[in-house]
Amino acid sequence: MRIFDPTQWRFLLAPLAVLMVFAATAPNPAPAQTNYPNRPVRLVVPFAAGGVADTTARIVADKLAEKLGQRFYVENQPGAGGITAARTALGAAADGYTLIMLTNGTAVSVSLFEKLPFDPVKDFTPVSSLGFFDFAFVTSASSGFKTLAEFVAAAKAKPGALNVGTINVGSTQNLSAELFKTSANIDFTLVPFRGNHEAEVALLQGSLSLVIDSYSILQGNIDDGKLRALASSGAVRSESTPELPTVQESGVSGYDVVSWNALFARSGTPPEIIRTLNAALQDILGDPETKKKFLALGIEAKAGTPKAIEDRLKSDIVKWRAVTEKAKIPKQ
């Protein structure tokens, strides 16, 4: 039997002593930022003031200020398919004090521009979705169409004879019409307008058979009985218009268009800041008061994980690239 020599302790303790000295002299890891935010936070919105996206952003900014104890303010930077706003956000530090709203339109821009000066997947870190909304398929109350199925039947009977209006070429509404054409296997003349109001007037005057746009944009004349909503674009009925059947329910299998907006930060933003913002948005967007305000705009308030909105962005880039290529829309 081997007897342990007490002098051998020095050989066991020596490495431990070296480790203790190293631990004492090694630099401490950077402490996690636990006091975020400690100054005002800028939220860059790629749309003009007064629209639905801007109003949504301001509701969220006010609620974040209440929740986190610092001012969150909206900075509107419309234009160039979101490029202007993206450049602003990417020019700021990755410290969580400049955030940006990205939308379904961001995914569309990837396929519309020959080369974007930014990559929305690589250059931005997702925080959370904010809301989702469908588009409405609307006709004039004086038209003969009571259902979307009747419109589809008429379009099949007279290919190219019916006119469908949307805002400008390359908008999500415009691409939704292109997708509708191929999904329903019909042909119609797609008429783009510079603004929502011009398309609505043309529909009221009878030069269009159908307009595809946000329900909230057309709601005034729908409520007045001048326009008739036929369907909503999502795969399931919208919370804002539960009485409205979907395009799928109207006989167009597989059709699903839901637009969204979400909050992102610059890539490299510390994960603890993303977690702080996401947790706050989970509470804010789950609050009945916030949900009510969003529904008044035709939007379903809904937070989610960063990965969920990142996956949605990636899948929509693939989806809309296929639509633009099939429609042969020239790149800008």
N, C-alpha and C positions, 0 to 999 in steps of 0.2 A: 504494500500500500504506500502511495507517494505522499510524503509530508510536505505541506505548503510552506514555503519559506517566507516569513513576514517581510523580508527585505524586497520581495517582488512587488509590494504595493507601490514602490516608487515608479516602477515601469508602467503600472496601470494608471497612476495619477498623473504622470507627465503629459500624456496626450490630452487629458481632461483640462489640465492647466492651460495648455496651448489654446484649446477651444474657448476657454473663458476669457483669455486675453484678447483673442480675435473678436469675440462677441462684444467686448467692451470698447474696442477701437473701430469696429466696422460702422459705416454710416447708417443711421436709422432710415427705414423706408419713409418715403414722403407720406405725411399723414393724410388720410382721406378728408375731403372737404365736407365738413359736417354743417357748416353755417350757410350753405347755399339756400336761397340767394341773399346776399348782403348789400345789394345795390339794384337799381332798376334793370329790368330785363326787356329787351326789344324783340318784338314779334313782327317779322317782315312778311307782308302779304302781297302776293303777285297780282292783285286786282285793285281797281279804283275804289275809293271810299263810297259807301252807300249801298253796295251790292250785297247779295246773300252771303258770300264768302267773307266779306269785310265785317258784316254784322255778326256772323258766327265767331270770327276771331275776337271781336270786341267783347262778346259775352264771356268767352273763355278767358280772355286777358283779365277782365274784372274779377272773375271768380278765382283765378290763380292768385291775384293780388290779395284777395280776402284770405285765401287758404295759406299762403306762404309768407305773408307779411311784408312784401315788397311790391313796388309798382311794376306792372307789366303793361307795356304800351305798344300800340299797333303803328307800324310804319308802312304805308301803302306805296308799293313800287310796281305799278302795272307795266305791261308792255313786253314785246319780243318773246312771247310764249313762255314767260316766267324766267327768262334769262337775266333780266335786270335784277330781279329780286335774288336770284341764286348767286349772282356775282357779289352782291352786297353781303349776303350771309357767309359766303366763302372768304370774303375779305376780312372777316372778323375772327377773333381768337376762338379756339375750340374750348370755351370755358362755360358754356351754357347761358351766357348773357345776351346772345343773339340767336334767336330761334326763327324758323321759317315754316310757313304753311305750304305744303306740297299737296297736289290734288291729282285726281284722275287725269286732268289736263297735262300734268307733268309726264305721265306715261305716254300720252298721245304725242307730246312734243318730241320724244325720242325717235318716233317714226316719221315725223313731219320735217324735221330739220336734217340737212345733209350731215352736219356735225355740230352737236351741241358743245358749248365751251365748258360743260360740266357733265359728270355722270351722276345721276340722282341716286343710284344704288351705292356707288363707291364713295362719293363725296359727302353724303349725308347719313347721319345715324337716326333711325326712327325712334320716336318717343311714344306716340300713341295715335290711333285714329281719333277723330273728333266727331264725325257724322257721316251718314250715308243718305243718298236721295236718288229716287227714280226720276225718269222723264215721263211726261204725259203725252199720249197720242190724242190730239184734239181736233175736232172738226167744227164747222159752223153749225149752229142750231137749225139753219135752213137747209142744210144738206140732207140727202136721203139716207145717209149712213147712221144707223142706230147702234151698230157694233163694229168692232175692228174686223171681224170675220166678213162682214158685208163689204168693207173696203177692199179686203184681199180678193174677194170674189170678183169685184168690179175691175180691179187691176189685172187679174188674170184674163178676164173677158176682153179687155181693151189694153193690151200692153203699151206702156208709154203715154197713155192718154191722160192720166191723172197727175196732178202737180202736188208735190209735197215740199213744204217749206221748212227751213232750219236757219239758224244763224250761220256765219261764214264757213267756207270750206275748211275742213280740218278740225272744226270744233267737235266736242264730244257728241253734241246733238246731231251734227252733220254725219259723223261716222256711225251714229246709232241708226240713222236712216239708211245708210249704205248696208249696214249689217242686216237691217230689216228686209231690205230688198233681196238679199241673197238667202236669208233664212226662210223667208216665205216663198221663195222662188217666183217672184213677181218682178215686173218692170214698171217704173213710173219715172216721171221727170222730176229730178231733184233740183229745187230752186234755192240757192243760198242768198241770204240777206245780210246786210251789214250789222243790223241790230234786231233785238227781239220785237220791238214795237212795229217795225216795218213788216215783219212776217205776220204778226197778229192782225195788222190792218188789212193785209192782202187776203188773209183767211176770212175776215169779216166781210170783205167786198166780194168774195166768191171766186177770186182768181186762183185760190189754192183749195185742194180737197182735204188736206191734212197738214198739221204743224206738229213737230216734235220739239218739246221744250220743257223747262221746269214748270211744274204745276203752279208754283207760287207766282210765276210771271203771268200766267194766263188766268189765274183764279178770279180776278175781278169780273171779267166777262163771262166766265163759267157760272159764277154765282148770280150774275144778272140774267142768265138764260140765253145769252147771245152765242155762246160757244158750248159744245158738248164734248166732255172727256170720254174717250172710248176705252182706253187701256193705260196701264202703267208698265214701265219697261223691265222691272225686276223679275226675278224668278218666283218670288212670293209677293203677296199684296203688301203695299206700303202701310206703315202705321199711320201716316198722314192722310192717306186716302184708302181706307180699308174697304170701301164700297166699290172701288174701281178694280175690275178684273185685270189680270196681267196679260201681256202679249201671248204668253204660253197658253193661258186659259182660253185665249181667243183663237187658238188653233195653230200657232207658229211654234213648233217644237224647238226646244233648246235656246230660245231667245232670252238673253239675260244681260241687261245693262244697268248697272248701279254706279253712280258717280260717288266720289268720296272726297273728303279733305282730312288732312292729318298734320300733326306737328312733328317736325324734324329738327335736329341740331347738326352742327358741323361734325363730320367724322373726327374722332379723336377726343370728343367730349367725355369726361370721366364717367364711368358707368354709374357711380353713386348719384350723379346729377340726373342722369336719365331715369334712374329708379325713383328719385324724389319727385320728378315731374310726372312720371307715369302714375305713381300712387295718388298724387293730387288730382290728376285727370280722371282716374277711376272713380273717385268720390264725387267730383264735380259733375261728370256726365251721367252718373247714376242717380243724381238728385232730381226729384220730380219737378222742381221749379225750372231747372235747366232744360230738362226734357220737354217741358211745356213750351219754353221759349223757342227751342229748336223746331218743334213740330209746327209752330206758327209760321216758320220759314219753309216748311215742307221737308225738313231734315230730321232724320232719326239720330239722336245723340247716342254715340256708342264709343266707349273707350275699348282698347284692346292691348295685347302685348306688343312690344316693339317688333317681334318676329312676325306677328300676324299681318301688320301693315306693310312690312318689308316684302313678305310673300305676295301680298296683294299688288304692290307696285310692280314686282317682277312679272307676275302673271298678266297684268294689264298691258305691260310693254309688249309682251309676246302677242296678246290678243289684238291690240290696235295696229301693230305692225302688219299683221296678216290682213286686216281690213283695208288699210291704206294701200297695200300692195295690190290687192284684188280690185280696188276701185281705181287704181292707177292715178292716185293723187300725187302730183309732182312735189318733190322735196324742196324746201326753201333754203 
